[in-house]
Amino acid sequence: MKPRSRVCRAAIAALAVPAVLLFAGCTSSAAGPSESSSASTTPTSTAATTSPPSSTSIAPNVSVIASSAVSAPPTSANPWPAELTPDQVTQAQAALAAYSAYWRLIDSAGMQPGADWAAQISEYASGPEKATVLTTLAETAARGQRTGGQTLISPVVTGVQPAQVTISDCIDKSQTEFLDSSGASIKAPNAPGSYIRHPANVQMAQLQDGRWQVVLVSDDWSKTC
């Protein structure tokens, strides 16, 4: 079953100049694109407070390790609530691993947005997030733009339910770049509405085959973290 949600989601990669705000609107999604496997639960989406300028890109046969998302050290011993049961800890760990892998793919993808990344994105995202990523990639490529560098993430699990995990993150784009067709930087300023470090709420869902996927990332670009 696929999530029904209203999504205010910015493009996934580095911040861009005001023209790129065209990418970052709100879309209403009754259902995500068709999936080979459906999530066993339907998480409730949370719309982002603001939609910032950004872009996403992806390229085939690019090692996701070359430009990988880096997780900052957690502020506590474990990045999940202390009261979780052993089974819930296992779910939290699997969801965090899938979320980190998702950002590694996004960072690598941003380098070559014109490639066909549908299959790879489908491994890590579904529903609103998958639709947004693929749309943003196509628009970024059409403009001759691309991204570079690596995203720093600090994910902390905030809740675990059967087949559903929620994550709070501070997404740091300070080590990323957004480039136009000539290779010149068009990265937006670090200011309200396009903060380089900003909070985000993440919904993860477990498929029937046991894999975890990102269903929705709700960014708040009006705040810093």
C-alpha positions as CSV (number, residue, x, y, z in Angstrom):
1,M,0.0,0.0,0.0
2,K,1.4,3.3,-1.0
3,P,1.3,6.5,1.0
4,R,-1.1,9.3,0.3
5,S,0.5,12.6,1.2
6,R,1.0,16.2,0.4
7,V,4.7,16.8,-0.2
8,C,6.6,20.1,0.2
9,R,10.0,18.8,-0.7
10,A,13.0,20.6,-2.1
11,A,15.3,19.2,-4.7
12,I,17.7,16.7,-3.1
13,A,21.2,18.0,-3.6
14,A,23.0,21.3,-3.1
15,L,21.4,24.7,-2.7
16,A,21.0,26.7,-5.8
17,V,20.3,30.3,-7.0
18,P,16.7,31.7,-7.0
19,A,16.0,30.4,-10.5
20,V,16.1,26.9,-9.1
21,L,13.3,27.7,-6.8
22,L,11.2,26.5,-9.7
23,F,12.2,23.0,-8.7
24,A,11.1,23.2,-5.1
25,G,7.4,23.5,-5.1
26,C,4.7,21.6,-3.3
27,T,3.1,18.6,-5.0
28,S,0.1,16.6,-4.1
29,S,0.6,12.9,-4.5
30,A,-2.3,10.5,-4.2
31,A,0.1,7.6,-4.7
32,G,3.7,7.1,-5.5
33,P,4.9,5.6,-8.8
34,S,4.3,1.9,-9.2
35,E,6.6,-0.3,-7.1
36,S,7.7,-3.9,-7.6
37,S,7.3,-4.3,-3.9
38,S,5.0,-2.2,-1.7
39,A,5.6,-1.1,1.9
40,S,3.7,-3.1,4.4
41,T,2.6,0.0,6.3
42,T,1.6,3.5,5.2
43,P,3.4,6.2,7.2
44,T,1.8,9.5,7.8
45,S,3.6,12.3,6.0
46,T,4.7,15.6,7.4
47,A,5.0,18.5,5.0
48,A,8.1,20.5,5.1
49,T,7.9,23.9,6.7
50,T,9.6,25.5,3.7
51,S,10.8,24.4,0.3
52,P,14.3,25.6,-0.5
53,P,16.3,25.8,-3.7
54,S,18.2,22.6,-4.5
55,S,18.8,20.0,-7.1
56,T,19.4,16.3,-7.5
57,S,21.4,14.3,-10.0
58,I,22.4,10.7,-10.6
59,A,24.6,8.8,-13.0
60,P,24.7,5.1,-13.9
61,N,27.7,3.0,-12.9
62,V,29.0,5.6,-10.6
63,S,30.3,4.2,-7.4
64,V,28.2,5.5,-4.5
65,I,31.3,5.3,-2.3
66,A,33.2,7.9,-4.3
67,S,30.9,10.6,-3.0
68,S,29.3,9.3,0.1
69,A,27.1,10.8,2.7
70,V,29.0,11.0,6.0
71,S,27.2,10.5,9.3
72,A,28.3,12.8,12.1
73,P,28.9,11.1,15.5
74,P,25.7,10.8,17.5
75,T,25.3,12.9,20.6
76,S,24.4,9.8,22.7
77,A,25.8,6.3,22.8
78,N,23.2,5.1,20.3
79,P,21.2,7.1,17.8
80,W,17.9,5.7,18.9
81,P,15.7,5.8,22.1
82,A,17.1,3.9,25.1
83,E,13.7,2.2,25.7
84,L,13.6,0.3,22.5
85,T,13.3,-3.5,22.6
86,P,16.1,-5.6,21.0
87,D,13.8,-6.2,18.0
88,Q,13.1,-2.5,17.6
89,V,16.9,-1.8,17.9
90,T,17.4,-4.2,15.0
91,Q,14.8,-2.3,12.9
92,A,16.3,1.1,13.9
93,Q,19.8,-0.1,12.8
94,A,18.5,-1.4,9.5
95,A,16.6,1.8,8.8
96,L,19.6,4.0,9.5
97,A,21.8,1.9,7.3
98,A,19.3,2.2,4.4
99,Y,19.0,6.0,5.0
100,S,22.7,6.5,4.8
101,A,22.9,4.4,1.7
102,Y,20.2,6.5,0.2
103,W,22.3,9.7,0.7
104,R,25.4,8.0,-0.8
105,L,23.4,7.3,-3.9
106,I,22.0,10.8,-4.1
107,D,25.4,12.4,-3.8
108,S,26.8,10.2,-6.5
109,A,23.7,10.8,-8.6
110,G,24.0,14.5,-8.5
111,M,27.2,14.4,-10.5
112,Q,25.4,13.1,-13.6
113,P,21.7,13.9,-13.4
114,G,20.9,13.0,-17.0
115,A,21.4,9.3,-16.5
116,D,18.6,6.7,-16.0
117,W,18.6,6.2,-12.2
118,A,15.1,4.8,-11.9
119,A,16.1,1.3,-10.9
120,Q,18.7,2.4,-8.4
121,I,16.5,5.0,-6.8
122,S,13.8,2.4,-6.5
123,E,16.1,0.3,-4.4
124,Y,16.2,3.1,-1.7
125,A,13.1,5.2,-2.1
126,S,9.4,4.9,-2.8
127,G,6.3,7.0,-2.8
128,P,6.7,10.8,-2.7
129,E,10.4,10.7,-2.2
130,K,11.1,8.5,-5.2
131,A,8.8,10.7,-7.4
132,T,10.5,13.9,-6.2
133,V,14.0,12.6,-6.8
134,L,13.4,11.4,-10.3
135,T,11.6,14.6,-11.3
136,T,14.3,16.8,-9.8
137,L,17.0,14.8,-11.6
138,A,15.3,15.3,-14.9
139,E,14.8,19.0,-14.4
140,T,18.4,19.4,-13.2
141,A,19.7,17.6,-16.3
142,A,17.5,19.7,-18.6
143,R,19.1,22.8,-17.2
144,G,22.6,21.5,-17.7
145,Q,23.3,21.6,-14.0
146,R,24.9,19.2,-11.6
147,T,26.1,18.7,-8.1
148,G,29.2,17.7,-6.4
149,G,30.7,16.9,-3.0
150,Q,29.2,14.9,-0.1
151,T,26.3,15.4,2.2
152,L,26.9,15.2,6.0
153,I,24.1,13.6,8.0
154,S,23.4,13.1,11.7
155,P,20.3,10.8,11.7
156,V,18.7,9.9,15.0
157,V,15.8,7.5,15.3
158,T,12.8,9.0,17.0
159,G,10.3,6.3,16.7
160,V,9.9,2.6,15.8
161,Q,6.7,0.9,14.9
162,P,6.1,-2.3,12.9
163,A,7.6,-1.8,9.4
164,Q,7.9,2.0,10.1
165,V,10.8,4.1,11.5
166,T,10.9,7.9,11.9
167,I,14.2,9.7,11.9
168,S,15.3,13.2,12.9
169,D,18.3,14.5,11.0
170,C,20.5,17.6,10.6
171,I,21.4,17.6,6.9
172,D,24.6,19.5,6.2
173,K,25.3,20.7,2.7
174,S,28.5,22.6,3.5
175,Q,30.6,20.1,1.6
176,T,28.4,20.0,-1.5
177,E,28.4,22.2,-4.6
178,F,25.8,23.1,-7.2
179,L,27.1,24.0,-10.6
180,D,25.8,25.4,-13.8
181,S,26.6,24.1,-17.3
182,S,29.9,26.0,-17.4
183,G,31.0,24.6,-14.0
184,A,30.4,27.9,-12.2
185,S,28.9,27.7,-8.7
186,I,25.3,28.7,-8.3
187,K,24.9,27.6,-4.7
188,A,22.4,29.7,-2.7
189,P,23.6,31.7,0.3
190,N,23.5,30.3,3.8
191,A,20.4,32.2,4.9
192,P,16.8,31.6,6.1
193,G,15.1,29.7,3.4
194,S,18.3,28.1,2.1
195,Y,20.3,27.2,5.3
196,I,23.2,24.9,4.4
197,R,22.6,23.0,7.7
198,H,18.9,22.4,8.3
199,P,16.7,20.0,10.2
200,A,14.6,17.3,8.5
201,N,12.1,14.7,9.5
202,V,12.4,11.3,7.7
203,Q,9.9,8.5,7.2
204,M,11.2,5.0,6.5
205,A,9.1,2.0,5.6
206,Q,10.0,-1.7,5.4
207,L,8.9,-3.6,2.3
208,Q,7.5,-7.1,2.5
209,D,10.9,-8.5,1.4
210,G,12.5,-6.9,4.5
211,R,14.3,-3.9,2.8
212,W,13.9,-0.4,4.2
213,Q,13.2,2.5,2.0
214,V,13.0,6.3,2.4
215,V,9.3,7.3,1.8
216,L,9.5,11.0,2.7
217,V,12.1,13.6,3.7
218,S,10.6,16.8,5.0
219,D,13.2,19.6,5.1
220,D,12.9,22.8,7.0
221,W,15.2,25.2,5.3
222,S,14.0,28.2,7.4
223,K,15.9,26.8,10.4
224,T,19.5,25.8,11.0
225,C,20.9,23.1,13.2
